[in-house]
Amino acid sequence: MKYRKLGITDIDVSTISLGTMTFGEQASQSSSFEMMNYAYENGVNFLDTAEMYPFPLREETYGRTETIIGDWFKERKCRNKIVLATKVVGRSNMDWLGKGGTRLTPSRIRAAAEGSLNRLGTDYIDLYQFHWPDRYTNNFGRLGYNPDPDDSFIPLEDQLGVLKELVDEGKIKNIGVSNETPWGFMTFLKISESSGWPRVATVQNPYSLLNRTFEVGMAEIAIREKCGLLAYSPLAFGLLTGKYSRADEIENARITKYSDASKRYKSIRSIEAAEEYVKIAGKYDLKPAQMALAFNLSRPFMASTIIGATKLGQLKENMDAVNVKLPEEIFEDIDNAHNENIFPCP
């Protein structure tokens, strides 16, 4: 395993991190334990989760993933060896989470953090992230920005202020943002600098061969401000594994089971683009998934790439990507394919 710094912190994190979105839904607790054990024993020291997991979010399963991880910590007794990241739900219509729903008010952020601490069975969270913004903006597959003149959002100063309190109390160590835009990214950094508050360490956004939108605007910020990317969906809901060319052929695949969340991966353009990358992998005698992950790991703005799995065999193959060195000539082929079909899965 290889390691990089978590933003400007002194924390070393594995360049492959284990995403836990499937734990408690597609993966049972025993399967989840098996995957966490394998990852930990093979050098992965970074776990990423969220209060809303498992996915898709349902009231009856809310928080189950964090509980599974907490149970694993109790059994494995390795909490101090793991860099643990979790997230507070962004603005949504999930009013059952409490009065005011999921608006990112200071009281809601504090309640969410303390709830996560309880479920995880830990005294502190290494990286606490906003899962998505409180304001309406263009994320989750929307490239265009259509401003809403009536939109009002919780001031970013208020959001950061409560995180500073939680840092001062020792409940969280570092802060991060997720599904952010260049404006939000830079504004959070500016507020931290002007106030002397804890600084955003990372940004967790989608990034893959099928979604390189991070390179427009966000990548320069990440490099110049030393805020590394934690890339999610690096295999585009499985499209980049080469296991299928028509998503609906796989009855139990995430891309089929969770059609609402995966709709940006099911267009003709996305399928055709994925097929091109699978061909490139074959040209260089590489496994498609490993090529896709190795491409992510080659990016200068990358802190860690988050991989999810439902089975141990899948996890083992994906983790092996850390040892794959892509030949220089493959990048020209990849860029040519990208230029022919830009952002098929934004």
Secondary structure by P-SEA (a helix, b strand, c coil): ccccccccccbbbbcbbbbcccccccccaaaaaaaaaaaaaacccbbbbcccccccccccccaaaaaaaaaaaaaaccccccbbbbbccccccccccccccccccaaaaaaaaaaaaaaaccccccbbbccccccccccccccbbbbccccccccaaaaaaaaaaaaaaccccccccccccaaaaaaaaaaaaaaccccccbbbbbbcccccccccaaaaaaaaaccccccccccccccccccccccccccccccccccccccccccaaaaaaaaaaaaaaaaacccaaaaaaaaaaacccccbbbbbbccaaaaaaaaacccccccaaaaaaaaaaaaacccccc
